[in-house]
Amino acid sequence: MRSKKMLKKAGTGSIPNAFINIIGRNMLQNKLLLSFLKKQTGLKGTCFPTLESITPIDANESAIPRLIILDCK
């Protein structure tokens, strides 16, 4: 459930549906970051160990924006 603060931020120009992908080998750190981002934004997301392991976008997901975060050392 989104907080009142998040609902207030989501104006008419905002995109309510987006997907977060975090890519990197440190899965524990990345899952913690993803958990925080999901809680704060209300968006869905997943973590992947490598860029090649991201699942391809199918026809139903083509309109959904993706935020890709690369965890590099």
N, C-alpha and C positions, 0 to 999 in steps of 0.2 A: 504494500500500500504506500502510495506516495504521500509525503508530508505536505502540509499547506505551503511551505516554502518552495518546494519543487513544483507544485501546481501553479503557484504564482509566477515562477520563472518561465514556465511553458506557455509562451504567448502564441499569437496567431501565426507567427513566422517560424516557429520552432518545429523540429521534426521529432515526433514522439517515438518513432520506432527506429532504432539503430542497433548495431551489433558491435561489441568490443572484442577484438582479438589481441591477445598478448602473446608474443613469440619470444622464446628464450629458453635456455637450458636450466635455469634456476626455477624449477616448477613451484617450490614452496613459496618463495618470494612473489612470484608472478600470480599465484592463486590468491595470496593475501591481498595483493594490489587489486586484482579483479573483484574480489569480494567487497572491498571498500568502494570501488567504482560502481559496482552494481547497486550497492546500498544507497549511495549518494545520488545516483542518476536515475535509477529505476530501469536501466537498460539490461539486456542480456549479453552474455559473452562467454568465451572459452579461452583456454590457454593451450598453446602448441609448443613442442620442443624445437621444431625447425620450421622455416618458412615453407618448405616443400610439403609439410604435413597438413597445411590448411586445406579444409574441404572446399572443393570448387563451388561456386555459386550456381544454383539451379535457376530455372526460369521463374519460380515463385519468389525467390529472394533477390532478384536482380534490382529491384527498386529500393531495397533496404540499404541505407548507407552503412559502411563499415569503418570503424576506427581501428587502425592497426598500430599497436605499440611494439616496437622492437627493443628487447632487453639485450643490449650488447655491452661487453666489458671493454 
